[in-house]
Amino acid sequence: MTTPRDLLIITMDVASSSPVGQGDLSLALAGAELIDLGKAQALTLDDDRIVPGPQGASGDRLLDEAASALTREAPYETVEDWLWRRGRGLSSAYLDVLGEEGGTTRPRHQWIPFRSDATTLTDSPARRRAADRWTSGEPVLAFLAAAVGVHEEPAEDAATLVDDTVVTVLAAVNDAVRELEAVRQRRSIENAAFDNIWRGQ
């Protein structure tokens, strides 16, 4: 299993005060891919620029896609640019793959054949592995989950728990999620102002 898959499962499995936004999750999944690729020595960071390493198969389709998508010419891509480029629609891609592998189910009502409820997790080995990693307090997963609002950020400073590459990626994920929230708030204010104009207020 990979960190992105574990993160997706945790966001679906752990009770949260508010639902996780798909955009937020996609950004965090793109960050999780970088972290896993860094651990596999498929990339290094030069300051905040992603320097690709040798390509090798990880055994995970989406992680291999991520490795293939790395910019392989100098001056290379920044972590921030990667998050926005790779993150587009990424949560749906991971959810689709999890469903294809039997990790999710979508219950149907017999009396309404075309209606389906929200996707739910099955009792799979992948779910159990993600749960074990979560309950152990593994810091990378904990910080990524905190970035998308699943729970409070761990009290310890990230720099004392993970290496510099992970710290850089986590900081970029947090900044990108905040930026996305600022865009949402701006649009909400603009839409409210537009509605008020039509109402004559």
C-alpha positions as CSV (number, residue, x, y, z in Angstrom):
1,M,0.0,0.0,0.0
2,T,1.0,3.6,-0.5
3,T,0.6,6.7,1.5
4,P,-1.9,8.3,-1.0
5,R,-4.1,5.2,-0.8
6,D,-3.8,5.1,3.0
7,L,-4.7,8.8,3.2
8,L,-7.8,8.3,1.0
9,I,-9.0,5.4,3.1
10,I,-8.5,7.4,6.4
11,T,-10.4,10.4,5.1
12,M,-13.3,8.0,4.3
13,D,-13.0,6.0,7.5
14,V,-12.3,8.5,10.3
15,A,-15.1,10.6,11.7
16,S,-14.5,14.3,11.0
17,S,-16.3,17.5,12.0
18,S,-16.7,18.4,8.4
19,P,-16.4,16.5,5.1
20,V,-13.0,16.6,3.4
21,G,-13.1,18.8,0.2
22,Q,-12.1,16.9,-2.9
23,G,-9.8,19.7,-4.0
24,D,-8.0,19.6,-0.6
25,L,-7.7,15.9,-0.7
26,S,-6.3,15.9,-4.3
27,L,-3.6,18.3,-3.3
28,A,-2.7,16.2,-0.3
29,L,-2.7,13.0,-2.4
30,A,-0.2,14.7,-4.8
31,G,2.0,15.6,-1.9
32,A,1.7,12.0,-0.5
33,E,2.9,10.7,-3.9
34,L,6.0,12.9,-3.7
35,I,6.8,11.6,-0.2
36,D,6.5,8.0,-1.3
37,L,8.6,8.6,-4.5
38,G,11.2,10.3,-2.3
39,K,11.3,7.3,0.0
40,A,11.7,5.0,-3.0
41,Q,14.6,7.3,-4.2
42,A,12.7,8.1,-7.4
43,L,13.2,11.8,-6.7
44,T,15.1,14.2,-4.5
45,L,14.4,17.8,-3.6
46,D,16.8,20.7,-4.4
47,D,15.4,23.3,-2.2
48,D,11.7,23.2,-3.4
49,R,12.5,21.8,-6.8
50,I,11.7,18.1,-7.7
51,V,14.8,16.4,-9.2
52,P,13.7,13.1,-10.7
53,G,15.8,10.0,-10.1
54,P,15.8,6.6,-11.9
55,Q,12.5,5.3,-13.0
56,G,11.4,1.9,-11.6
57,A,8.1,0.2,-11.2
58,S,6.6,0.5,-7.7
59,G,3.9,-2.0,-8.3
60,D,1.3,0.7,-7.8
61,R,-0.3,2.0,-11.0
62,L,-1.0,5.6,-9.8
63,L,2.4,6.0,-8.1
64,D,4.1,4.8,-11.3
65,E,2.0,7.3,-13.2
66,A,3.2,10.0,-10.8
67,A,6.8,9.0,-11.4
68,S,6.3,9.2,-15.2
69,A,4.7,12.6,-14.8
70,L,7.8,14.2,-13.2
71,T,9.4,17.0,-15.2
72,R,12.8,15.6,-16.2
73,E,14.4,18.8,-17.6
74,A,16.0,21.6,-15.6
75,P,15.1,23.9,-13.9
76,Y,12.6,21.2,-12.8
77,E,9.2,21.8,-11.2
78,T,8.6,23.2,-7.8
79,V,6.6,21.2,-5.2
80,E,3.9,23.8,-5.3
81,D,3.5,23.6,-9.1
82,W,3.5,19.8,-8.9
83,L,0.6,19.8,-6.3
84,W,-1.6,22.0,-8.6
85,R,-0.7,20.2,-11.8
86,R,-0.8,16.6,-10.5
87,G,-3.5,17.2,-8.0
88,R,-6.2,18.1,-10.6
89,G,-8.9,15.4,-10.2
90,L,-6.5,13.1,-8.3
91,S,-8.9,12.1,-5.5
92,S,-11.4,10.7,-8.1
93,A,-8.6,8.7,-9.8
94,Y,-7.6,7.1,-6.5
95,L,-11.2,6.4,-5.6
96,D,-11.8,4.8,-8.9
97,V,-8.8,2.5,-8.5
98,L,-9.8,1.6,-5.0
99,G,-13.3,0.7,-6.3
100,E,-11.8,-1.4,-9.2
101,E,-9.9,-3.4,-6.6
102,G,-12.9,-4.1,-4.5
103,G,-12.0,-1.6,-1.7
104,T,-15.3,0.3,-1.9
105,T,-18.9,-0.5,-2.5
106,R,-21.9,1.7,-3.6
107,P,-25.1,0.2,-2.2
108,R,-28.2,0.2,-4.4
109,H,-31.8,0.3,-3.3
110,Q,-34.0,-2.4,-4.9
111,W,-37.0,0.0,-5.1
112,I,-34.9,2.7,-6.8
113,P,-32.6,0.8,-9.2
114,F,-30.7,3.9,-10.5
115,R,-30.1,5.5,-7.2
116,S,-27.0,4.8,-5.2
117,D,-25.8,6.0,-1.8
118,A,-22.4,7.4,-1.1
119,T,-19.4,5.2,-1.7
120,T,-18.4,3.2,1.4
121,L,-15.3,1.2,2.3
122,T,-15.3,-2.6,2.3
123,D,-13.6,-4.6,5.0
124,S,-10.5,-5.1,2.9
125,P,-6.8,-5.8,3.8
126,A,-6.1,-2.3,2.4
127,R,-8.5,-0.8,4.9
128,R,-7.0,-2.7,7.8
129,R,-3.4,-1.8,6.8
130,A,-4.4,1.9,6.6
131,A,-6.2,1.7,10.0
132,D,-3.1,0.1,11.6
133,R,-0.9,2.9,10.3
134,W,-3.4,5.5,11.5
135,T,-3.7,4.0,15.0
136,S,0.0,3.7,15.3
137,G,0.3,7.5,15.0
138,E,2.6,7.3,11.9
139,P,3.6,11.0,11.5
140,V,3.4,11.4,7.7
141,L,-0.1,10.1,7.5
142,A,-1.1,12.2,10.6
143,F,0.2,15.4,9.2
144,L,-1.4,14.9,5.8
145,A,-4.7,14.0,7.4
146,A,-4.5,17.2,9.5
147,A,-3.8,19.2,6.3
148,V,-7.2,18.2,5.0
149,G,-9.0,18.7,8.3
150,V,-9.5,15.1,9.4
151,H,-8.1,15.8,12.8
152,E,-5.8,18.3,14.7
153,E,-2.2,18.5,13.7
154,P,0.1,16.5,15.9
155,A,1.5,18.5,18.8
156,E,5.1,17.7,17.9
157,D,7.0,19.8,15.3
158,A,7.1,18.0,12.0
159,A,10.8,18.7,11.7
160,T,11.5,16.5,14.7
161,L,9.5,13.6,13.3
162,V,10.3,13.5,9.6
163,D,13.1,14.3,7.2
164,D,13.6,17.6,5.4
165,T,12.0,16.4,2.1
166,V,8.8,15.5,3.9
167,V,8.8,18.8,5.8
168,T,9.1,20.7,2.6
169,V,6.2,18.7,1.0
170,L,4.0,19.0,4.1
171,A,4.5,22.8,4.2
172,A,3.6,23.1,0.5
173,V,0.5,21.0,1.0
174,N,-0.6,23.2,3.9
175,D,0.0,26.3,1.8
176,A,-1.9,25.0,-1.2
177,V,-4.9,23.9,0.9
178,R,-5.0,27.4,2.5
179,E,-4.8,29.0,-0.9
180,L,-7.6,26.8,-2.2
181,E,-9.8,27.8,0.8
182,A,-9.0,31.5,0.1
183,V,-10.2,31.1,-3.5
184,R,-13.4,29.4,-2.2
185,Q,-14.1,32.2,0.2
186,R,-13.5,34.8,-2.5
187,R,-15.9,33.1,-4.9
188,S,-18.5,32.8,-2.1
189,I,-18.2,36.6,-1.4
190,E,-18.4,37.4,-5.1
191,N,-21.4,35.1,-5.6
192,A,-23.2,36.6,-2.6
193,A,-22.5,40.1,-3.9
194,F,-23.9,39.1,-7.4
195,D,-27.0,37.7,-5.8
196,N,-27.5,40.9,-3.8
197,I,-27.4,42.9,-7.0
198,W,-30.2,40.8,-8.5
199,R,-32.2,41.2,-5.4
200,G,-31.8,45.0,-5.5
201,Q,-29.8,45.1,-2.3
